[in-house]
Amino acid sequence: MKNIFALFLSLLYVNTYAENTSTWSCLNPWVEISCHAEQCNFKTITEYFTPFRISIENQKDISICAYSGCWFGQVSHQQHSTLSSYITQQLQWNHSQQTSEKFIVNIDTENKIGVLLGYSYALPLQCQAD
């Protein structure tokens, strides 16, 4: 009986930690998908492939880095079971120019996979809790 109780407490702790993690790092190591005018282009990993790097801190600050720079700003966060959604409104490009780029990042906190949608990109993500 003690072993079952200890197992229950361990599982409860792991679930609570996974769902309450507030800092994530993600990148798209498999493919880059960009879409324009109802047509999508796919780039797979090559030596010239530069994955996006997404960092979300404290469920409120985000950086989305790609090629020549990064967007920085705040996100609104929603949690639905093991799915976390982060939505942007106003971002700064390379800490200077204000843009109204809109992104949404969804993370399955149980499987540590996600997707970024925005700026004509639809990217599958591999994520880790920091």
C-alpha positions as CSV (number, residue, x, y, z in Angstrom):
1,M,0.0,0.0,0.0
2,K,2.9,2.4,0.8
3,N,4.4,1.7,-2.6
4,I,1.1,2.6,-4.4
5,F,0.8,5.8,-2.4
6,A,4.4,6.8,-3.1
7,L,3.8,6.1,-6.8
8,F,0.6,8.2,-6.8
9,L,2.5,11.1,-5.2
10,S,5.3,10.8,-7.7
11,L,2.9,10.8,-10.7
12,L,1.1,13.8,-9.2
13,Y,4.3,15.7,-8.9
14,V,5.4,14.9,-12.5
15,N,2.0,16.0,-13.9
16,T,2.0,19.2,-11.8
17,Y,5.5,20.0,-12.9
18,A,4.8,19.4,-16.6
19,E,1.6,21.5,-16.6
20,N,3.0,24.4,-14.6
21,T,6.3,24.8,-16.4
22,S,6.6,28.4,-17.3
23,T,9.8,28.5,-19.4
24,W,10.2,26.7,-22.7
25,S,12.8,26.4,-25.4
26,C,11.7,25.2,-28.8
27,L,13.2,24.8,-32.3
28,N,12.2,23.2,-35.6
29,P,14.9,20.7,-36.3
30,W,13.0,18.7,-38.9
31,V,11.6,21.1,-41.5
32,E,10.7,24.7,-42.3
33,I,7.3,25.3,-43.9
34,S,6.5,28.7,-45.4
35,C,3.2,29.4,-47.1
36,H,2.2,32.2,-49.5
37,A,-0.8,32.6,-51.7
38,E,-2.3,29.2,-50.7
39,Q,0.9,27.4,-51.6
40,C,3.5,26.0,-49.1
41,N,7.2,25.4,-49.5
42,F,9.1,22.8,-47.5
43,K,12.8,22.9,-46.6
44,T,14.2,19.9,-44.9
45,I,17.4,19.7,-42.8
46,T,20.5,20.4,-44.8
47,E,23.8,22.0,-44.0
48,Y,22.2,25.3,-45.0
49,F,19.1,24.9,-42.8
50,T,18.8,27.4,-39.9
51,P,16.1,26.4,-37.4
52,F,14.0,28.9,-35.7
53,R,14.6,29.3,-32.0
54,I,11.7,30.1,-29.7
55,S,12.1,30.9,-26.0
56,I,9.1,31.5,-23.7
57,E,9.9,32.8,-20.2
58,N,7.5,32.9,-17.3
59,Q,4.5,32.4,-19.6
60,K,4.7,36.1,-20.6
61,D,7.9,36.9,-22.5
62,I,8.8,35.4,-25.9
63,S,11.7,35.6,-28.4
64,I,11.4,34.1,-31.8
65,C,14.7,34.0,-33.6
66,A,15.2,33.2,-37.3
67,Y,18.0,33.8,-39.8
68,S,19.0,37.5,-39.4
69,G,17.4,38.4,-36.1
70,C,14.7,38.0,-33.4
71,W,11.3,39.2,-32.5
72,F,10.8,40.0,-28.8
73,G,7.7,40.8,-26.8
74,Q,5.0,39.6,-24.5
75,V,2.5,36.8,-25.0
76,S,-0.9,36.0,-23.6
77,H,-1.0,32.5,-22.2
78,Q,-3.8,29.9,-22.1
79,Q,-3.7,26.4,-20.6
80,H,-6.0,23.6,-21.7
81,S,-5.1,20.4,-19.9
82,T,-1.6,19.5,-21.3
83,L,-1.8,22.1,-24.1
84,S,-0.3,25.6,-23.7
85,S,-1.0,28.4,-26.1
86,Y,1.0,31.5,-26.4
87,I,-0.3,34.4,-28.6
88,T,1.6,37.6,-29.6
89,Q,0.3,41.0,-30.6
90,Q,3.1,43.5,-30.7
91,L,6.7,42.5,-31.1
92,Q,10.0,44.2,-31.6
93,W,12.4,43.1,-34.3
94,N,16.0,43.0,-33.1
95,H,15.0,45.1,-30.0
96,S,14.4,48.2,-32.1
97,Q,11.6,48.3,-34.7
98,Q,8.1,47.8,-33.4
99,T,6.0,45.4,-35.5
100,S,2.5,44.0,-35.2
101,E,3.6,40.5,-36.2
102,K,1.2,37.9,-34.8
103,F,2.4,34.5,-33.8
104,I,0.8,31.6,-32.0
105,V,2.9,28.9,-30.4
106,N,1.1,25.8,-29.1
107,I,3.0,23.3,-26.9
108,D,1.9,19.8,-25.9
109,T,3.6,19.9,-22.5
110,E,3.2,16.1,-22.1
111,N,4.9,15.1,-25.4
112,K,7.1,18.3,-25.6
113,I,6.2,19.0,-29.2
114,G,4.6,22.1,-30.6
115,V,3.8,24.3,-33.6
116,L,4.5,27.9,-34.4
117,L,2.1,29.7,-36.8
118,G,2.7,33.2,-38.1
119,Y,4.6,35.4,-40.5
120,S,3.7,32.9,-43.2
121,Y,5.3,30.0,-41.3
122,A,3.8,26.8,-40.0
123,L,6.6,25.0,-38.1
124,P,6.6,21.8,-36.1
125,L,8.6,22.3,-33.0
126,Q,10.6,20.1,-30.6
127,C,10.4,21.7,-27.1
128,Q,12.0,21.3,-23.7
129,A,11.1,22.8,-20.4
130,D,13.9,24.9,-18.9
